[in-house]
Amino acid sequence: MENNSLFTEFAERFSSASLTSLVESFNAQVGNRGWSSARSAHDQALMEELVKRGVDVSAVYDGQSISFAHTVVIKDNRLTAAE
């Protein structure tokens, strides 16, 4: 499967997911050091869906790279490090 079709598949799945589910998807990647085209498509689709919903992702995403250093919670429509 091509990276573009993987992205589309993830984007469709995330578009119907709850915000809680999106945060859980993000947190599932924390500590995962593996890398593949599938993960890249997943992560990009996830960030794009969060941004599309108006969530401030600046604590973990600068538009080019994503930090999975810490689990996050959504507070005041912003991703923040979990306490």
N, C-alpha and C positions, 0 to 999 in steps of 0.2 A: 504494500500500500504506500502510495506517495505521501510525502510530508503535507502537501496541500490538502489532500483528502482527509488525512488524519486531523489536521487543524479544523476542517469543516465539521467532521464528526464530533470533535470535542466542543466546538462552538455551539453546535445544535444541542448537545447534551447540557451544556452550561446555561444556555438561554432559558431552559425550562426548570432549572434547579433553584432551590431556595437560597437565600443569602447565607443561611446557616450551612447549607451543604457546600457552597462555594468556599467558605472559610474552612470547613473540614477538609476539602480537597487541597487547599493550600497547606494546611497543617500536616497533612499526610506526606507532604514532600520535604518537610523539615528534617534535616539530617541525612537525606538521601543524596549521596554523592555520585550515583550512577548518572550517565548521560546517554541519550539516544535521540534520534529524530522524533520518536513518539513523545518523549518527555518534553522536548522543545515545543512541539505542537500543543501539547496539553498545557504547559505553563503559559504560553503566549495567549491561547484561547481563554484561559482562566483570567489573566490580567485584563484582557480586552473586555470580558464580560463584566468584571468588577468596575472598570472605568465607565463602561456604557451605562451602568446603573448609578453612576454618580458617586461611587465610593472613592474616597481619598486613599490612594495606595502609595503615596509618596514615602512612607516609612519603609517600604520593601521594594519599590519599583521606580526607577528613574527614567523609564521610557525605553531603555535598552537592556538593562540587566535587572534580575530579580534576586533578592536576598532571601534565602530560606534558612537563615541563621537561627531564628526564633519562631515559636508558635505565635499566632496572632489571635486577636479578638476584634470584633467590630464594635466600635463605641462612637456614638455621634456621627455615624456614616463615615468612619475613618478606621482603617486597619491600624491597630497598635499592638505592641508587644504584649503578650499575655503576662499577667502578674503571677 
